[in-house]
Amino acid sequence: MNGLNPARTISHQRKVRVLLLLQSYPDKSSAPPQSYYRLRVFPQIVDKLEVTMGLTYPAGAATVSLLVIGGYMLFHGDGEQFNVGQFLESVSPYAWANIGIAMCIGLSVVGASWGIFLTGSSIVGGGVKAPRIRTKNLISIIFCEVVAIYGVIMAIVFSSKLNLVGDDEIFSGSNQYTGYALFWGGITVGMCNLICGISVGINGSSAALADAADGSLFVKILVIEIFSSVLGLFGLIIGLLVTGKALEFGAA
């Protein structure tokens, strides 16, 4: 980095922001103390900067890699090999279908386990001071587990369309449509269940902690948690709609 110290650079940026924030107050006596910005504002700014950098660098590296590979193939007379359509047509529909089924159940289980992790830790921690919350807050764990059940059900439905087909018939239009439909249907169901599991876990964790502090808040937060659990059901419905017109392999 040309001899620059990242920690020193961030520290300098913090001082500049403090001066700009203090100068924005016409009356310096009414301005918050510098310790407020150092303890409250700057940690949030640094956290957002780290998240942005963590997302930008991988995306930028992938984009540059694709540009370099594509440019190399283009200027060496092999540009026609960089053909996305040919790749989509050459991959077996069995591969698309099985990847979709795997993503469906895999992402659903990850979402459920993530939600159980968030909710369970809060129930165990809050139950130390308020043992009464341990039983009724198990409903949050059930909501998280239902997310995984959605994935298992849809994976079974998707796998029912898999049949053994000969090599000459596997690349027919009907089979390719079925493979793509199962792939995107599985991705849709899996991602919806992943987000649903995390949402239910966060709300379930809040419900457990709120119940430990005030028992009257449990039902109110549980309503929000119920709406969060419906997100997985939406993904299940969309998955059925996407694959509804897909025939079994070899049926056409």
N, C-alpha and C positions, 0 to 999 in steps of 0.2 A: 504493500500500500504506500510505496514511495516514502518509507520511513515515518509515516504518521501513526500515532498511537490511537486506536479506536476509542479507548476509554477517555483519553484526554480530549478527543474531538467531541464526544458526547457531553463531557463536563463543560466544555466551552459553549456548546449549544444550549445547555441548561442555563448558564449565566446570562446568555443573550436573551433567552425567553423571559427570565426573571426581570431584567431591565425593561424589556418592552411591556410586560404586564404592569410593572410599577409605574411606568411613564403614562399609561393609559388612565391613571387616576389623577384628576385635576387637584384634588386635595390629598397630599401625601399622607396626612394623618389618618385618613379613612382607608388607606390601602391595607390589605392583609399582610401580615408579616411574611418575610422570605421563607421562614420555616414551613408555612402553609404550602407554598409551591414546592418546596423541596420534599415534603413528606406526602403530599396528596396529589398534586398535579403531575409532577415529573414521573413518578412510577407508572401512572397511566399512559403518559406519552411514550415512555420507553417500551412498555408492554405492547402498545399498538404498533410501534416501529418494528419490534422484533417479529410480531405476527406477519406484518406486511412483507418484511424481508424474507421470512421463512416461506411465504407463498410465491413471492416474485422470483427468487433465484431458481427454484426448480422449473418453473414455467419458462423462464428465460433460457435456461440451459437446454430444455427440450426443444424450444423453438429454434435456437441457434444450431443445434445438432441436425434438425430436419433441413434447415436451409443449407448447411454445409454439405450434407449428403446429397440433397437434390441438386445443388449447384455442381458438385463434382460429377454426378451422373449426366447432367445436362451438357456440360462442356466437354465430356469425353465421349459423346455420341451415344450414351445409354439412357437418355432421358425417357424413352418409351417404357423402360422397365419400372420407372417410378409411377406405377399405374394402380391407383386405389381400386378402381372398378375391377381390374383383373384379379386383385387380391381377394376382393369380396366374392367373386365368382369361383375362384379356385379352392377356397376353403370349404371343406365338407359341411353340409348342413347338419350332420351329426355333431360336429365340433361346436357350431353356433348353439345348437339346442342344449348340449350338455353344459356348456359354459353358462348359459342362461339359468339352467336349473341349479347349477352349483352356486351361482351368485345369489339366486333367490333364497336358498336355505342358509347359505353362509352369512350374508349380510343380515338376515333376520335374526340368526343366533347371536351375531355380534351386537346388534341393537338390544336384544333382550338381556344379554349378559352385562352390557354397559349400564342399562337401566337398573338391573338388580344390584350391581355394584354401587351405584349412586344412592339408591334408596336403602339398601341393606346397611350400608355404613352409617347412614343417618339414624336408622331405627336402632341399631346397636348402641350408637353413641348417645342418642336421646333417651334410650331406655335405661341408662345408668341412673339418671336423675329422676326420670318419670317412668317407672316400670309399666304403667297402665297403657302406654302407647304401643307396646310390643305386639299385641294380638290384633287389634283392629287395623293397624297400619300394614298388616300382611296383605291386605287387598291391593296395595301398590305393587307388591311383588307378583301377585297374580296377574295384574295388568301387564307387567313387563313380560311375563312368561307367555301370555297370549300372543305377543308379537312373534315369538319363535314358532308357536303353533300355526299362525298364519303362513309362515314360510314353509313349514312342513306340509301343510295341506296343499298349497299351490305347487310345491315341488312334485307331489304325488300326482296332481292333476296334469302338470306339464309332462311328466314322464310317461303318462298313459298314451301319449301321441308318438312314442318312439317304437318303431318296428324295424325288423331287419329287412333291408332292401339291397338288391344287387347293385354292383358297381355301375352298370349301364343305366340304371334308373334313378340313382341317388341325386343326380344334378338336374332333375326335372324342375319345371317352374313351381309345381305344387310343393315339392320337397324343400326347395330353397325358401319359399314363402314361410313354410312351417318352421324351418330352422331360424330364420330371422325373427319371426313372431315369438318363438320361445325364448330367444336371446333377449330381445327388448322387453318382453313381458317379465322375464326373470329379473332383469336389471331394475325395472320399475318397481316391482314388488319388493325386491331386496332393499332398494334405497328408501322407499317409503317406510318400511319396517325399521330400518336403521334409524332414521330421523324420529320415528314414532317412539322407539325404545328409549332414545336419549331424552326426548321430551317428557315421556312418562316418568323416567328416572329422576329428572330434575324436579318435576312437580311433586313426585312422591317423596323426595328428600325434603322439600319445603314443607309438605304436609306433615311429615313426622316431626320436624323441628318446631313447626307452629303448634302442633298438638301438644308437644311437651311443654310449651310456654303457656298456651291457653287452649283448653279442650274445646271451646266453642268454635275455633277456627278450622277444625278438621273437616267438617262437612262442606264448608265454603270452598276450601282448596281442593277437596275431592271432586267437586263439580268441574273445576278447571282440568283436573287430571283425566276425567272421563272424556272431555272434549279432545284432549291430547291423544288418548288411545284410539279415537275414531280415525286418526290419520292412517293408521295401518290398514283399517278396513277400506279406506279409499283406494289404497294401493292394490289391495286384493281385487276390488271391483274392476279397476283399470286393467289389471293383468288378465282377468277373465275376458274383458272386452277385446283386448289386443289379440288374444289367442283364440277367440271364439270361432272365427272363420277359418282357422288353420286346420287342415285335414291331417289325419295320421300319415306317417311316412308310408308311401306305397299305396295309399288308398285311391289316388287318382288314376 
